[in-house]
Amino acid sequence: MGIFFNQRLSQSEQLHFAEQMLSLLQAGLPLLNAIALLIQSAPKSWQAWLEEIRSLLQKGHSFSFCLSAQDGKFSPEFSNLIRVSERSGDLGLALRTISAQLEAQIELRRKVQQSLTYPMITLATSFLLVIVMMVWVVPVFKEVFGHFQAELPAPTRILIVISSGIQDYYLELVTATLILSAGFLYAWLKSSALQKSCDALFLRIPFLGNLFRLATLSHWCRTLGHLLETGLPLPDALRVTAQSSNHWVSHDFSAEIFKHLTRGWPLGESLKRADPKSRLLDVETLLLLHIGAESGGLAEMLNKRATTLGSQLSSQLNTLSQSLEPALILFVGVIIGTLVIILYLPIFNLGQIV
């Protein structure tokens, strides 16, 4: 049962917590008093872990330690930004940064869901239609064709064999699908190598790969920019960015930049060496970050670039959604039409078959 009570807070819940804490701290309340006041107004599901945070604070632990001790309720990025703020003593800045980050992530997720909802519904509907035809429609035609005294066309025979296979082995097919899905999910959770391969593969998918790249790069720029704004040195900011990353390509990219910086290379050269195949970093972003590093405005340049990349992603999502609608309608029409034509082929040739 414990697993259900230790689930990570959603992004919306983390945003609500950060905004509530920021409001209370800006009102002049000490951290412990702010937590105590938040307990009184928080949802019941929050009471247990908020009480634990208050108890740990009373024992002298840092706020970042208290958040990290909550069984993964908060994202690593949330805890790391709080930990960074404790060095500078500006918790309010960290909470504002976290709020801005979460708002951007929630808005991005909303746009992605809005753009992909119709295509996913269309694909799911077409899949169900095909299954219905295979399970209920094709068997009816099979009985009719059984009275014919001639050989059926090859496409019709193949369709009947597939339909019979689905009917005879549907339990085995469903079981095998579930086992394979569960096995892959288990392997993915346990194997960082598999996660890295999947993350790298997503960036190479035609059409969609650039969307994943824009989303990942926008998040990387925004995270690093906000960390630099808190006064954190670039190497430390890169290390925290890598630790907070939810994408292995982004994580390795940050780690490689950190490695080259510590070897004495300037940022521009480090960026090139960290991503020689340009899997994540495009030429324009590379040039702008190089200029920002040379002019001393890297944090501002990162935040501007994150906004620009987010706008590009939004525009491409809208274009993709508008392009997919007619393409999917055509795709579904072709699939259903092909099945219908295959089923009616013997009837079209009825004069030759009888």
ROKOLLUM-731462 format. One line per field, with one value per residue (C-alpha): residue number from 1; residue in three letters; x, y, z negated. Coordinates in steps of 0.05 Angstrom, whole numbers. Layout:
REM ROKOLLUM-731462
zalo <- [NUM|...] $
drenro <- [ALA|...] $
X <- [X|...] $
Y <- [Y|...] $
Z <- [Z|...] $
REM end
This chain:
REM ROKOLLUM-731462
zalo <- [1|2|3|4|5|6|7|8|9|10|11|12|13|14|15|16|17|18|19|20|21|22|23|24|25|26|27|28|29|30|31|32|33|34|35|36|37|38|39|40|41|42|43|44|45|46|47|48|49|50|51|52|53|54|55|56|57|58|59|60|61|62|63|64|65|66|67|68|69|70|71|72|73|74|75|76|77|78|79|80|81|82|83|84|85|86|87|88|89|90|91|92|93|94|95|96|97|98|99|100|101|102|103|104|105|106|107|108|109|110|111|112|113|114|115|116|117|118|119|120|121|122|123|124|125|126|127|128|129|130|131|132|133|134|135|136|137|138|139|140|141|142|143|144|145|146|147|148|149|150|151|152|153|154|155|156|157|158|159|160|161|162|163|164|165|166|167|168|169|170|171|172|173|174|175|176|177|178|179|180|181|182|183|184|185|186|187|188|189|190|191|192|193|194|195|196|197|198|199|200|201|202|203|204|205|206|207|208|209|210|211|212|213|214|215|216|217|218|219|220|221|222|223|224|225|226|227|228|229|230|231|232|233|234|235|236|237|238|239|240|241|242|243|244|245|246|247|248|249|250|251|252|253|254|255|256|257|258|259|260|261|262|263|264|265|266|267|268|269|270|271|272|273|274|275|276|277|278|279|280|281|282|283|284|285|286|287|288|289|290|291|292|293|294|295|296|297|298|299|300|301|302|303|304|305|306|307|308|309|310|311|312|313|314|315|316|317|318|319|320|321|322|323|324|325|326|327|328|329|330|331|332|333|334|335|336|337|338|339|340|341|342|343|344|345|346|347|348|349|350|351|352|353|354] $
drenro <- [MET|GLY|ILE|PHE|PHE|ASN|GLN|ARG|LEU|SER|GLN|SER|GLU|GLN|LEU|HIS|PHE|ALA|GLU|GLN|MET|LEU|SER|LEU|LEU|GLN|ALA|GLY|LEU|PRO|LEU|LEU|ASN|ALA|ILE|ALA|LEU|LEU|ILE|GLN|SER|ALA|PRO|LYS|SER|TRP|GLN|ALA|TRP|LEU|GLU|GLU|ILE|ARG|SER|LEU|LEU|GLN|LYS|GLY|HIS|SER|PHE|SER|PHE|CYS|LEU|SER|ALA|GLN|ASP|GLY|LYS|PHE|SER|PRO|GLU|PHE|SER|ASN|LEU|ILE|ARG|VAL|SER|GLU|ARG|SER|GLY|ASP|LEU|GLY|LEU|ALA|LEU|ARG|THR|ILE|SER|ALA|GLN|LEU|GLU|ALA|GLN|ILE|GLU|LEU|ARG|ARG|LYS|VAL|GLN|GLN|SER|LEU|THR|TYR|PRO|MET|ILE|THR|LEU|ALA|THR|SER|PHE|LEU|LEU|VAL|ILE|VAL|MET|MET|VAL|TRP|VAL|VAL|PRO|VAL|PHE|LYS|GLU|VAL|PHE|GLY|HIS|PHE|GLN|ALA|GLU|LEU|PRO|ALA|PRO|THR|ARG|ILE|LEU|ILE|VAL|ILE|SER|SER|GLY|ILE|GLN|ASP|TYR|TYR|LEU|GLU|LEU|VAL|THR|ALA|THR|LEU|ILE|LEU|SER|ALA|GLY|PHE|LEU|TYR|ALA|TRP|LEU|LYS|SER|SER|ALA|LEU|GLN|LYS|SER|CYS|ASP|ALA|LEU|PHE|LEU|ARG|ILE|PRO|PHE|LEU|GLY|ASN|LEU|PHE|ARG|LEU|ALA|THR|LEU|SER|HIS|TRP|CYS|ARG|THR|LEU|GLY|HIS|LEU|LEU|GLU|THR|GLY|LEU|PRO|LEU|PRO|ASP|ALA|LEU|ARG|VAL|THR|ALA|GLN|SER|SER|ASN|HIS|TRP|VAL|SER|HIS|ASP|PHE|SER|ALA|GLU|ILE|PHE|LYS|HIS|LEU|THR|ARG|GLY|TRP|PRO|LEU|GLY|GLU|SER|LEU|LYS|ARG|ALA|ASP|PRO|LYS|SER|ARG|LEU|LEU|ASP|VAL|GLU|THR|LEU|LEU|LEU|LEU|HIS|ILE|GLY|ALA|GLU|SER|GLY|GLY|LEU|ALA|GLU|MET|LEU|ASN|LYS|ARG|ALA|THR|THR|LEU|GLY|SER|GLN|LEU|SER|SER|GLN|LEU|ASN|THR|LEU|SER|GLN|SER|LEU|GLU|PRO|ALA|LEU|ILE|LEU|PHE|VAL|GLY|VAL|ILE|ILE|GLY|THR|LEU|VAL|ILE|ILE|LEU|TYR|LEU|PRO|ILE|PHE|ASN|LEU|GLY|GLN|ILE|VAL] $
X <- [0|57|73|8|22|93|78|111|69|44|75|12|16|90|74|19|66|121|72|42|111|134|73|82|157|146|96|155|141|201|206|181|122|105|104|60|11|11|-7|-71|-96|-65|-105|-111|-67|-10|-16|29|90|82|83|146|178|161|189|254|261|251|309|354|355|358|296|327|342|269|244|292|269|197|205|211|150|190|229|306|304|260|305|369|345|326|395|428|387|410|481|461|409|355|300|250|290|293|217|205|251|217|148|171|201|138|92|133|133|58|43|87|53|-15|5|31|-32|-76|-38|-36|-104|-141|-89|-86|-162|-164|-111|-145|-212|-184|-150|-215|-252|-202|-209|-285|-283|-234|-273|-345|-351|-301|-329|-397|-367|-328|-393|-421|-359|-363|-420|-379|-354|-292|-226|-228|-180|-113|-125|-192|-161|-105|-155|-197|-135|-114|-185|-187|-119|-143|-206|-170|-110|-135|-121|-50|-40|-66|-23|39|28|20|81|124|100|112|180|201|177|214|278|271|264|323|371|400|432|363|337|396|383|309|322|373|325|268|312|321|248|227|184|175|249|257|199|232|298|265|229|293|338|287|284|360|369|316|343|415|395|355|412|462|414|416|491|515|581|575|608|563|502|519|526|458|427|453|427|359|352|296|329|394|418|411|444|504|508|513|564|607|607|627|684|712|705|745|799|806|766|722|646|639|690|662|592|620|659|600|554|597|540|491|440|414|447|432|480|439|436|511|528|482|508|579|563|528|588|636|593|579|504|500|441|400|417|398|330|316|336|291|232|249|255|189|156|186|161|91|89|113|63|7|32|39|-31|-62|-23|-40|-115|-126|-70|-101|-171|-141|-103|-165|-205|-152|-149|-224|-234|-181|-213|-282|-255|-219|-283|-324|-274|-308|-376|-348|-325|-389|-405|-339|-341|-411] $
Y <- [0|47|56|93|143|158|176|238|301|322|384|423|402|420|487|499|482|528|586|577|575|636|676|659|674|740|758|755|688|644|578|535|580|580|504|503|551|512|449|482|497|440|381|320|280|329|329|269|292|365|343|303|364|406|353|349|425|427|377|426|395|438|450|414|353|353|354|299|255|252|188|223|267|325|324|325|393|420|395|416|487|492|465|517|573|552|569|639|649|670|617|664|666|591|585|637|599|533|565|593|525|486|536|529|453|450|497|455|391|423|444|374|341|390|377|301|286|284|242|192|186|176|122|86|89|60|4|-14|-13|-61|-107|-105|-123|-180|-210|-199|-178|-224|-288|-271|-266|-329|-368|-338|-355|-426|-439|-418|-474|-438|-416|-347|-292|-293|-227|-253|-319|-283|-238|-298|-333|-271|-264|-338|-331|-272|-309|-373|-343|-276|-296|-316|-252|-208|-245|-241|-167|-154|-196|-161|-93|-108|-138|-78|-30|-70|-71|4|20|-23|-8|61|36|20|88|122|83|101|175|177|139|188|245|208|194|228|290|277|275|350|362|320|357|426|406|376|434|486|453|449|523|545|503|525|598|600|566|618|673|648|663|592|584|552|486|477|498|446|392|409|412|343|316|348|325|277|260|220|258|323|293|268|334|373|324|329|405|403|355|399|463|432|414|488|493|556|546|552|497|456|458|434|378|357|348|335|302|359|311|363|430|468|517|579|560|544|612|650|615|627|702|702|671|720|781|759|751|676|669|720|689|620|644|681|620|575|622|621|546|539|583|542|479|507|529|461|425|466|453|378|375|410|366|301|311|301|250|207|213|189|133|107|111|71|17|8|14|-38|-87|-76|-85|-150|-177|-160|-186|-255|-221|-177|-241|-278|-292|-329|-364|-394] $
Z <- [0|-14|59|70|14|37|108|136|135|202|235|218|145|141|173|122|64|91|101|32|-1|39|18|-55|-55|-19|-73|-122|-155|-175|-139|-197|-209|-135|-135|-198|-165|-101|-139|-163|-92|-53|-25|-71|-25|-39|-115|-129|-89|-109|-182|-167|-135|-196|-242|-204|-203|-278|-284|-247|-178|-116|-73|-14|-57|-81|-9|13|-45|-19|21|88|81|110|174|169|203|147|92|127|138|64|45|89|58|-11|9|29|-24|26|20|52|117|120|110|164|210|195|207|274|294|275|309|373|369|355|413|459|438|449|520|535|509|547|612|606|576|643|679|621|619|694|692|633|668|733|694|659|726|755|695|699|773|761|702|723|797|832|800|829|899|886|876|940|979|953|1001|1062|1105|1129|1101|1067|1088|1051|1012|986|965|928|893|871|844|804|777|757|723|682|661|643|608|581|509|527|567|511|459|503|514|440|422|474|452|379|395|434|380|326|368|383|309|290|348|357|422|450|428|463|527|526|513|569|615|602|628|694|708|774|763|688|672|680|633|580|592|585|521|490|511|488|420|416|433|384|327|337|347|282|244|269|249|177|177|185|223|292|274|213|253|306|253|223|293|308|242|254|326|344|411|418|480|442|380|420|457|391|364|427|425|352|368|424|382|326|377|395|458|468|468|544|557|500|531|598|566|522|582|644|683|666|637|589|604|668|701|681|608|608|637|590|528|551|558|490|457|489|471|399|411|415|367|404|471|445|421|486|526|484|499|574|576|539|591|647|615|606|679|704|660|690|760|746|717|777|826|790|790|865|869|814|845|911|875|839|904|941|887|881|956|970|922|952|1023|1003|972|1034|1085|1089|1098|1154|1188|1171|1244|1252|1184|1187] $
REM end
